[in-house]
Amino acid sequence: MARVLGKLSAKAVAALSKPGRHSDGGGLYLSISADGRRRWVFFFAKGGKQREMGLGSARDVTLARARDLAAECRGHLAEGRDPIEARKRQRERDKPVPTFGEAADALLAEIEKDWTNEKHRYQWKRALEVEAKSLRDMPVNEIEVEHVLKVLRPIWREKPETASRARNRIERVLDASAALGHRSRDNPARWRGNLDSLLGKRERLTRGHHKAVPIDDTPAFVEQLRSRSAMAALALEFTILTAARTGEVIGATWGEIDRAKKLWRVPGERMKMGKPHEVPLSTRALEILDAAVGDRTVKPESPIFHGPRVSEALSNMSMAMLMRRMQVDATPHGFRSTFRDWAGDRTNFPRDIIEHALAHQVGDGTEQAYRRSSALEKRKKLMDAWARYATSLCAHGGAPLLREASRASRV
């Protein structure tokens, strides 16, 4: 028996008021609720179950439009598709495609919630805002290999570490975009089987290597550093004498300093390995702390090395920029390598003591616990010896000069 369609008329639809479902045929109904709300619905069977699909309010959708929508649904059923799922997919396709910048910002806002390392956050933002700047205004579904190469080629050999980070983070953004249905799964920033055939061998990239001041040049550098009237100079000398990472120093607060025991206790959330670390402070390191505080009254949560505002920590780029102004081709982090080379080549301190001073993991959990309790005195001697060497060309009485520097940084 042929299916009857078009049972209703526009005039009848306007006149109907009785609650219930009023059939137009072919699965299309005008549904009127007890409170008078009127809407179009399409009923169909799929997988042995009766399904209901809303087609919109009768106030907004005309009878003719409702019939067109019902016909589309019957077409999907005839070809074996679920009309509800087909509509969901169409809505996803109809969504505006975000630009790379919008997708990058959204991803960063989500994943940075669990980060504690400010340097990591800075590197992500720089890769997505500076290195990948040419991609930011492009819709993510239009980005191809040629666009990624335009980002990477200028820095691939000159700045391999920066280029590698940028490639990885571009890949992450495009993967996330694919997962949200904004582009295909074919990622133009993928390395293996893709960019590795266009940019050279991956092993040419250098990871974890920072240019360092040679051992024999370190005392002269520290002497030159003492003449600088800036809070960054205080922070950099403290970084050198403690063999600490930049992020550990700029995040340091006064509550972490134990003057009685001459210790700096760095909390685990600011350490690369996520474990608390105790740093013995040499006499010179304590002098730097005196210079940094100056005549201020500080709170435990106050930053030791502050920026233009005493309540805000020094910028994580301030020490690197100072070395650049001093025309030194090295990085603050490179002084950890200088310290490691000096301690290994010029002293008789055991390797595990040196590695512990650098907050490197040595041995299993039991051995690490033993080292924390037994090696502190040895590490104090190591850091005192390093301070004597690093400052061997400096005149005595450096603290008044540093107090002057501290005052100058607040002007």
C-alpha positions in Angstrom: 0.0 0.0 0.0 1.4 3.4 -1.0 2.4 5.7 1.9 0.1 8.7 2.1 1.9 12.1 2.3 0.6 15.6 2.7 -2.3 14.9 5.0 -2.2 18.4 6.5 -2.7 21.8 5.0 -1.2 25.1 6.1 -4.7 26.2 7.2 -5.2 23.0 9.2 -1.9 23.4 10.9 -2.8 26.9 12.0 -6.2 25.7 13.3 -5.0 22.6 15.2 -4.9 23.1 19.0 -5.7 19.7 20.5 -2.7 18.2 22.4 -1.2 15.2 20.8 0.5 14.2 17.5 -1.1 15.0 14.2 0.3 13.1 11.2 1.2 14.6 7.9 2.3 11.2 6.6 5.7 9.7 5.9 6.8 9.9 9.6 6.2 13.7 9.9 4.0 14.9 12.8 2.9 18.1 14.3 3.3 17.6 18.1 1.2 19.8 20.4 2.0 19.6 24.2 -0.5 20.1 27.0 0.7 23.7 27.5 0.2 24.5 23.8 3.8 24.3 22.5 3.8 23.2 18.9 6.8 21.5 17.2 7.5 19.3 14.2 8.9 15.8 14.8 10.0 12.9 12.6 9.5 9.3 13.8 11.5 6.4 12.3 12.6 2.9 13.2 16.3 2.1 13.3 18.0 -1.0 14.8 14.7 -2.3 15.9 14.0 0.8 18.0 11.5 3.7 17.5 13.3 7.0 17.3 12.1 10.6 17.5 13.9 13.5 15.8 12.9 17.1 16.4 12.6 19.3 13.3 12.0 22.7 15.0 9.2 24.8 16.4 6.0 25.1 14.3 6.3 28.9 15.0 9.6 29.0 13.1 9.4 26.1 10.6 6.6 26.2 8.0 4.7 23.1 6.9 6.6 23.1 3.6 9.9 23.3 5.3 9.0 20.5 7.7 8.1 18.3 4.7 11.5 19.1 3.1 13.3 18.1 6.3 11.2 14.9 6.6 12.1 14.0 3.0 15.8 14.4 3.8 15.4 12.1 6.8 13.7 9.5 4.6 16.5 9.8 2.1 19.1 9.0 4.8 17.1 6.0 5.9 16.9 4.7 2.4 20.7 4.8 2.1 21.1 3.1 5.5 22.1 6.2 7.5 20.7 7.4 10.9 19.1 10.8 10.3 20.0 12.0 13.8 23.7 11.1 13.3 23.7 12.5 9.8 22.5 15.9 11.2 25.2 15.9 13.9 27.9 15.3 11.3 26.5 18.1 9.1 26.4 20.5 12.0 30.1 19.7 12.7 30.9 20.4 9.1 29.0 23.6 9.2 30.9 24.9 12.3 33.3 27.8 11.5 36.8 26.5 11.1 39.1 28.2 13.7 42.4 29.8 12.7 45.6 28.3 13.8 46.0 31.1 16.4 42.6 30.4 17.8 43.2 26.7 18.0 46.7 27.2 19.5 45.4 29.6 22.2 42.6 27.1 23.1 45.0 24.2 23.4 47.4 26.2 25.4 44.7 27.4 27.8 43.7 23.7 28.4 47.1 22.1 28.8 48.8 24.8 30.8 46.5 24.2 33.8 48.8 21.5 35.2 52.1 23.3 34.5 54.3 24.7 37.2 57.4 25.6 35.1 57.1 29.2 33.8 59.9 28.6 31.4 57.9 25.7 29.8 54.9 28.0 29.5 57.1 30.7 27.9 58.6 28.3 25.4 55.1 27.1 24.3 53.8 30.6 23.9 56.9 31.7 22.0 56.7 28.7 19.6 53.0 29.3 18.9 53.0 33.1 18.8 56.5 34.0 17.4 58.0 31.1 15.4 54.5 30.0 14.1 53.3 33.6 13.5 52.8 33.1 9.8 50.2 30.3 10.5 48.1 32.2 13.1 45.6 33.8 10.7 45.2 30.7 8.6 42.2 28.3 9.0 43.6 25.1 10.4 42.1 23.1 7.6 44.1 25.0 5.0 47.6 24.5 6.5 49.8 22.2 4.3 53.4 21.0 4.4 54.6 24.1 2.5 53.2 26.4 5.2 55.0 24.4 8.0 58.2 24.4 6.0 58.0 28.2 5.7 58.1 28.4 9.5 60.8 25.8 10.0 63.3 26.3 7.2 64.7 29.7 8.3 65.6 28.4 11.8 66.2 24.6 11.2 70.0 24.8 11.1 70.7 28.0 13.0 68.3 27.3 15.9 67.7 23.6 15.8 66.3 23.4 19.3 63.9 26.2 18.7 62.8 24.7 15.4 62.3 21.3 16.9 60.0 22.7 19.6 58.1 24.8 17.1 57.5 21.7 14.9 56.3 19.6 17.8 53.9 22.3 19.0 52.5 23.0 15.6 51.9 19.2 15.3 50.1 19.2 18.6 47.8 22.0 17.6 46.9 20.4 14.3 46.4 17.0 15.9 43.9 18.7 18.4 42.2 20.3 15.4 41.8 17.0 13.7 40.3 15.4 16.9 37.7 18.2 16.9 36.8 17.6 13.3 38.3 20.8 11.9 40.8 19.1 9.6 41.9 15.7 8.3 44.1 13.3 10.3 47.0 13.9 7.9 49.2 16.2 9.8 51.6 18.3 7.7 53.9 18.9 10.8 54.4 15.2 11.4 58.1 14.3 11.4 58.4 10.6 10.6 57.6 9.8 7.0 57.0 13.4 6.3 59.2 16.3 7.3 62.2 14.0 7.9 62.6 13.6 4.2 62.5 17.4 3.6 64.5 18.9 6.5 67.5 16.5 6.9 68.2 14.0 9.6 66.7 14.4 12.9 69.9 13.7 14.8 71.3 17.0 13.6 69.1 18.6 16.2 70.8 19.4 19.4 68.8 19.1 22.6 69.7 20.2 26.0 73.0 21.9 25.1 73.5 25.4 26.2 76.5 27.5 25.4 78.7 27.9 28.4 81.4 30.3 29.5 84.7 28.3 29.7 86.0 27.4 33.1 89.1 29.7 32.9 87.0 32.7 31.8 84.4 32.4 34.6 86.3 34.4 37.3 86.8 37.3 34.8 83.1 37.2 33.8 82.0 37.3 37.5 84.4 40.2 38.0 82.8 42.0 35.1 79.3 41.1 36.3 80.0 42.8 39.7 80.3 46.2 37.9 76.7 46.0 36.6 74.0 47.9 38.6 71.0 45.8 37.9 68.9 43.2 39.8 69.6 40.8 36.9 73.3 40.9 37.8 72.5 39.9 41.3 70.3 37.1 40.1 72.9 35.9 37.5 75.8 35.7 40.0 73.5 33.9 42.5 72.6 31.5 39.6 76.3 30.9 38.9 77.3 30.3 42.5 74.4 27.9 43.2 74.6 26.1 39.9 70.8 26.4 39.7 68.5 26.6 36.8 67.1 30.0 35.7 63.5 29.1 36.6 64.5 28.0 40.1 66.3 31.3 40.8 63.7 33.8 39.4 61.0 31.9 41.3 62.9 32.0 44.6 61.1 33.6 47.6 62.5 34.7 50.9 60.5 31.9 52.7 62.8 29.4 51.0 66.0 30.8 52.6 67.2 29.3 55.9 69.9 31.7 57.0 70.7 29.9 60.2 71.7 26.7 58.3 72.8 28.6 55.2 70.4 26.7 52.9 68.1 27.5 50.1 65.2 25.0 50.0 63.7 24.8 46.6 60.2 23.3 46.6 59.6 20.3 44.3 57.0 22.1 42.1 59.8 24.3 40.8 62.3 21.6 40.2 62.7 19.8 36.9 62.5 16.4 38.6 59.6 17.5 40.8 61.4 16.8 44.0 62.5 19.3 46.7 66.2 20.3 46.6 68.5 21.9 49.2 71.2 24.2 48.0 74.1 25.1 50.4 74.8 28.8 50.3 78.3 30.1 50.3 79.3 33.3 52.1 79.2 35.1 48.8 75.7 33.8 48.0 74.5 35.1 51.3 76.1 38.5 50.5 74.0 38.6 47.3 70.9 37.9 49.3 71.7 40.9 51.6 72.2 43.0 48.6 68.9 41.9 47.0 66.9 42.7 50.1 68.6 46.1 50.6 66.6 48.1 53.1 63.2 46.5 52.3 60.9 44.7 54.6 60.0 41.4 52.8 57.5 38.7 53.3 58.1 35.0 53.0 56.2 34.9 49.7 58.1 38.0 48.3 60.4 37.3 45.3 64.1 37.5 46.1 65.0 38.8 42.7 62.3 41.3 41.7 61.5 43.2 38.5 60.6 46.9 38.2 57.8 46.2 40.8 59.2 44.7 44.0 56.2 42.4 44.3 56.9 40.7 40.9 59.6 38.3 40.1 62.3 39.1 37.6 61.6 38.3 34.0 62.9 34.8 32.9 64.7 36.5 30.1 66.4 39.2 32.1 69.7 37.3 32.8 70.0 36.1 29.2 69.5 39.7 28.0 72.1 40.9 30.4 74.7 38.4 29.0 73.8 39.6 25.5 74.4 43.2 26.5 77.7 42.1 27.9 78.4 40.5 24.5 79.0 37.1 26.0 78.1 34.2 23.6 76.7 31.9 26.3 73.5 31.3 28.3 72.8 31.5 32.1 71.9 27.8 32.0 75.4 27.1 30.5 77.0 27.9 33.8 75.7 24.5 35.1 77.9 22.9 32.5 80.8 25.2 33.5 80.3 24.1 37.1 80.1 20.5 36.1 83.3 20.7 34.1 85.2 22.5 36.8 84.0 20.1 39.6 84.9 17.1 37.5 88.2 18.3 36.0 89.6 20.6 38.7 88.5 19.0 42.0 88.5 15.6 43.8 84.9 15.7 44.8 83.0 12.4 44.1 80.8 12.3 41.0 77.6 11.6 42.9 78.2 14.7 45.1 78.6 16.8 42.0 75.5 15.4 40.4 73.5 15.9 43.5 74.6 19.5 43.6 73.1 19.8 40.1 69.9 18.2 41.3 70.4 15.2 39.0 69.0 11.9 40.0 71.6 9.5 41.2 70.9 5.9 42.3 67.6 4.3 43.4 65.2 5.7 46.0 67.0 4.2 49.0 70.4 5.6 47.9 68.8 9.0 47.1 67.4 9.2 50.6 70.8 8.3 52.1 72.5 11.0 50.0 70.1 13.7 51.1 70.9 13.0 54.7 74.7 12.3 54.4 76.0 14.4 51.6 74.9 17.9 52.6 78.2 18.7 54.4 80.2 17.5 51.4 78.0 19.6 49.1 78.6 22.7 51.3 82.3 22.3 50.9 81.9 21.8 47.1 79.8 25.0 46.7 82.2 27.0 48.9 85.1 25.9 46.7 83.2 26.8 43.6 82.4 30.3 45.0 86.0 30.9 45.9 87.0 29.9 42.3 84.3 31.9 40.5 85.0 35.0 42.5 88.8 34.7 42.7 89.4 37.9 40.7 86.8 40.0 42.5 88.0 42.5 45.1 86.9 42.0 48.7 84.0 44.0 50.0 81.7 43.4 47.1 78.5 43.6 49.1 78.3 47.4 49.3 78.5 47.6 45.5 75.7 45.1 45.2 73.6 47.0 47.7 74.0 50.0 45.4 72.9 47.8 42.5 69.9 46.7 44.4 68.9 50.3 45.0 69.5 51.2 41.4 67.2 48.4 40.2 64.3 50.0 42.0 64.8 53.5 40.5 
